[in-house]
């Protein structure tokens, strides 16, 4: 069938298919394989996916803490003295049932998520051993196609001879430049030798298209950058958002604010906080986290310092308009607000339990969505918005087979006619289910 159609027509048909089916299509024939793996097809497929009404997804990361073994500590003991962690990952549709799309296999044991954007997840992996100029591994991971890419080492290394605060490897943010179709990683390092000297700032920006780091220290404002392991910088409207406190010489009363970094134009701008949240002390900001609201604005989650059983949520109803801050909701029950669903409901975890719930902002009605597996002791759940894409299909390393039906082919030659027929039939069925007829 495909031999009788122009390549442009074939591409238009393939654009309509989901990622899982496109992986199967690479096994049909060589021409389909090279079309789907081309940079132009990957970027165009992403554009069409972003403009479609496909059901969004969440990447759920469940960090499950196991009970400590009831044994006395011994250096020779085979069982670790400290509690171990079990890591679980899965993709869920952001629909009424919060149905699981697929479980994910991820072999890296120590990492933190720096962000999720347009199909890629940025990870800072590994632990340091206290050596000078050591850096943990940086990885871009596409869970839906089972591929990853190791990033080159940044220009600036961690120097343990200085008194760095925050994460050893710096503060990270992950975003996407829609103009050049480029994924970018922002890294900011802050050091302070004494309490009387303003922190030294170093900053750099990684470009996936160029595969290198660019020093942007000269354009980076001199802020006290606030870091939070439990959340990632909110990426919305082409900008990464952080909590900061300005460094103003001779002024110890500078109030905290939000700074946005435009990954496309490489500029920083300030956003004023609600007056009640504009506090001077950096320690207080650790009780705040930034979330993306409905893909168009930002919200602040604030833990009540007097009663940590509650979290309040402040929403910027009109992005960039300072006077549009409103108190959206109050969530009780020892909550951890994980994010916002596409319909505006709050995704939340209560009392460090295994259940992920959804709370309606107006009615305050709570619905349990999914019970995560793992040990019954303690769960630290993280939720990151996710959109399937083919990013890294044309590069990177194969991490694992997503499953038997969606494996990434290593050899497209010698495919049987029976398998081609089954794959083409699968393509037609997928298209028909999406409302297309041929």
Residue, then its C-alpha position, 0 to 999 in steps of 0.5 A: x500500500x505504501x509503495x503507491x503513496x507519496x512520502x508526504x502523504x505517508x508522513x501525514x498519515x503517520x503524524x496522526x498516530x500515537x507514539x506506541x504505534x509509531x514504534x511498531x511502524x518503524x518495523x514495517x519497512x525501511x522507508x517508514x523507519x527512516x521517515x519516522x526517525x528523521x528530525x523533521x518528522x519528530x519535531x512535526x509530530x510533537x507540534x501536532x501532538x501539542x495542538x491536539x486534544x489528546x488526554x494528558x498524562x502524569x509521570x508518577x514517581x513513588x519513592x517508597x521507604x522500607x523499614x530499617x532491619x531490626x539488627x544491630x549495625x555492623x560494617x560487615x553486615x550484609x543488610x544495610x543499617x539505613x532504610x532502603x528505598x524502593x523506586x516505582x514509576x508509572x504513566x497515568x492518563x489524566x482522565x476520570x479514572x486516572x488509569x495507568x497507561x504503563x509501568x516504567x522500568x528505570x534502573x538508576x537508583x539515586x536521582x532527582x527529577x529536574x523537570x519534565x517537558x514535551x516527552x523528556x524527563x531531566x534527571x540528576x543521578x548519582x551521589x557524591x563521595x565528597x571529592x573536589x570537582x565531582x558532579x553527578x550524572x545528568x540524563x535526559x530520559x524518554x520513558x515512552x520509547x525507553x531511551x536516554x541520553x547522557x549529557x556532557x559535563x557542565x563547565x563548572x564543577x562543585x568545589x568543596x573547599x567553598x561553603x556551598x549551600x543547597x544541592x551540591x551540584x547546583x539548582x536545575x531547571x528544564x524547559x523547551x524553546x518552541x522557536x528552535x525546537x530545542x530542549x534546554x537545561x538551566x544550572x545555577x551554582x551559588x557559593x558563600x565563603x562567609x556570612x558577610x559576603x554575598x554569594x557567588x553566582x555561576x550559571x550555564x545553559x545546556x542546549x540539546x541541539x548544540x549538545x553543549x553548555x553555554x556560560x550565562x553567568x554574566x546575565x544571571x541576577x545576583x539572587x539568593x536562589x532557593x532550592x527545594x528537593x520536593x519540587x521542581x521549577x515550574x515551566x510555563x509560558x516558555x519560562x522557568x520559575x524559581x523563588x529567590x531573595x534579591x541581594x541588595x547591598x546595605x539592605x537586609x530587608x529585601x523581600x522574596x519574589x519569583x524570578x522567571x527565566x525565558x529559555x528562548x530569549x535567555x532573559x530573567x524577569x521578576x514576579x512579585x509575590x502576594x504580600x502575605x507570602x513575601x517574606x525575608x527569610x530563606x528558611x520560610x521559603x522552604x515551605x513554599x513550592x511552585x506548580x503549573x496551573x492549567x498549562x497557562x499560569x503558576x500557583x504557590x503551595x504554602x505549608x502553614x507554619x503554625x499547623x502543618x496539617x494544612x496547605x494553602x494554594x495561591x493562584x495567579x489568575x492572569x499570568x504576569x499580572x501582579x494584582x491577579x493573585x488569589x487564594x484558591x484553596x486550603x487543603x487539610x489532612x497533612x497533605x502534599x499537593x503534587x500538582x494540578x490536573x487538566x480540569x483544575x482539580x488538585x492532585x494530592x497525597x495525604x499523610x505520606x500514604x500510598x494513595x493519590x487523590x484528587x480534590x475539587x477546588x470548589x466543592x472540596x470533594x476528595x476522590x481517591x484515584x490510585x493506590x500505589x504498591x510498595x511497602x506500607x511504611x512511608x511514601x514520597x510521591x511526585x507527579x510530573x505532567x507528561x506528554x508522549x513524544x518521539x524525542x531522542x528516537x534519532x539519538x541516545x541509548x536504548x534503556x530497556x524494552x517498553x514492552x514486547x509490542x513497542x520495542x525499538x527495533x535494532x534491525x529493520x531488514x528481513x521483516x516477514x510479510x505476516x508481521x508487516x501485515x499485522x503492523x499495517x492492520x494495527x495502524x489502520x485500527x488506531x486511525x479508525x479509533x481516532x476517527x479517521x477513515x481511508 
